[in-house]
Amino acid sequence: MATALSEAQLREIEAANADGLTSRDLVRVFSEHDVRFSEANLRRYVQLGLVPRSRRIGQKGKNQGSRGVYPIRAVRRINLIKKLMAERYTLEEIQDKFLAFKDDIETLDEASSTLLVRFEDKIAAQAAGHRRDRLFDELRAVRRAAAELLEAVHRLEKLLIPAAGARRPRGGGVADPTELL
């Protein structure tokens, strides 16, 4: 039985399911590749904040209700958890050391991207002219600022996360080879 999905398998799943997956679909994609995963695992990962929550999507047709759909990034997140657990990390260690800020950062990225697209659509609907050109200039500046913010957040995350798990060896040596730089 495989421990986790390969990069090629992940890309294939992402391409085929860009709109997201139900809990049943998530379990199926892992089981089709001989990776042990269950709906109970998924519920636990969501409860711990390791995997993003599903969003409700209405079904077409009268009285069809809605279904929960997980964002496609949940597949990579579950795969990372599976790999780390194979390396003997506990869920709590994974939560503290590796995924403490991931969901919030991904939410920030998605929300800013959605907002910027909505701004662009609204500006594009404006009549051509000086005001519209000025609005597009401002939008470009906001896009740059959003990209810089995300880069800074990723840098800070990388600085914080390894530090949480680093242990100083006895004798006062360096805990990590990068400390020598």
N, C-alpha and C positions, 0 to 999 in steps of 0.2 A: 504494500500500500504506500502511495506517495505521501510525502510530508506536506508539500505545497505545490502550487501551480508554477509552471515555467513562465518566463517573460512572454514567449510566443503564445502560450495558451491564454495569458491575461489579455494580450492585445486582441486576440481572436474573440474573446468573450466581450470585451469592451466595444469592438466594432459591431458585433451582432446585437448588442443590448444598450445602445447609447442612451435610451430614455430611462433606463433603470431596470431593476428586477424586483419581483415579489420575493417574499421569504421562501416560498416553495422553489422559485427559480434559482435563488442563491444556493440552496441546499443541492438542487439538481446539478448545477454546473460544477460544484466541487465533487459530488459523488460520481459524475460521468468521467472524472479524471482520477478516480480512486483516491481522493483526499477525504478523510473522515470529517464530516461536518453535519450538524443537525440544527433544527429550528430551536432547540433548547440552547445550543451554543450561541446562536444568533441573539436570542433574547438576553442571555447573560452578557454578551459583548455590548449590546445596546444599553443595558442597565448600567454598566460600568463606564459608559461613554467612550468605548473603544471603537464603536462603529456608529456612523450617523443614523439618526432616526429615519423611519420611512415617512413619506408624505402621502396624504390621501388623494387619490385620483378617482374622479367619478367615472362610472361605467356608462357607456352609451346604451340608451334604451330606457323604457319606463320601468321604474322600481328596481333598477339593477344595483343601486347602492354604490359603494366605492371600495377600492382596494388599496392596500399599502404598498408603495413602491419605494425601494431603497435606491439612492443615487448609485450610479455605476462605480463610483470610487469605493463603495463598500467592498467590492470584490478584492481590490488591492489591499485594503485595510485588513480584511479577514485573512488574506494570504500572508501578509506581514506577521500577523498574530500567530498564525500556524508555524511560520518559520522560526519565530522567536521562542515559541513553546517547544519546538523540536530542539532548540539550543538550551532547554531546561530553565527558561525564564518563567516565572509565575505571572498570572494575569495582573496582579498588583504591581509587580516590577515593570511589566510592559506599560501599564497605565502611567506609572510615575516617571519612568526613564525614557520612554520612546514616544508616547502618544499624548503627553500631557496637554499640548496646545494644538495638535493637528486638526481636530475638528473645528475649532474656532478659527484657525487660519484658513482652512478650506472654505468655511462659511463666509469669511471676510472676502476672500477672492471671488467666490461665486456672486455674492451680493454686489460687490463693486462692479464686476463685469456686467451683470444684469442692469444695474443702474446706468452705467455708461452707454449701453446699447439703447436704453429707453431715452436718454438724453439725445443721443445721435438721431434717433427716429423723430423726436420732437423738433429738433433743429432742422432736419432735412425737410420737414413739412412746411417750414417757414418759406415765405417768398424770397426769391433770390435777391441779394443786395448786400449793402454794407453791414447791416445788423446781423444778418445770417453769417457772413464771413467772420465777424467778430465773435459770434457764438461758437463757431467751429474752432477758432483760435483758442478760445477759453476751454473748450472741450479737450483739445489736444494737451493743454497745460494740465488739466485735471487727470487725463490718462497718464501722463508722465508722473504726476504726484502719486497716483494710485499705485503705479508700478514701483516707484521708489519706496512707498510705504510697505508694500508686500516684500520687497527685497530686504528691507530693514527688519521686518518682523521675522523673516526666515533666518537672517543672520543672528538675531537675538535668541531665537529658539535653539539654533545650533550651539550657541555659547552656553545657554542654560542647561540643556538636556545632558550633554556629556558630563558637565560639572557635577550634576546631581548623583551620578553613579561612580564618579572617579574616587578611587581610594589611594591615599598616599602609602607607598610601601614603607616598611620599617627602615630606619636609618636615614630618613630625610631625602631620599632620592625622588626623582620625578615620577608622577603617577602615569604619565602618558608621554610618548615620544614627542608629541607636538609641543609640550611645555619647553622643549629645548630650543625652539625657534624664537 
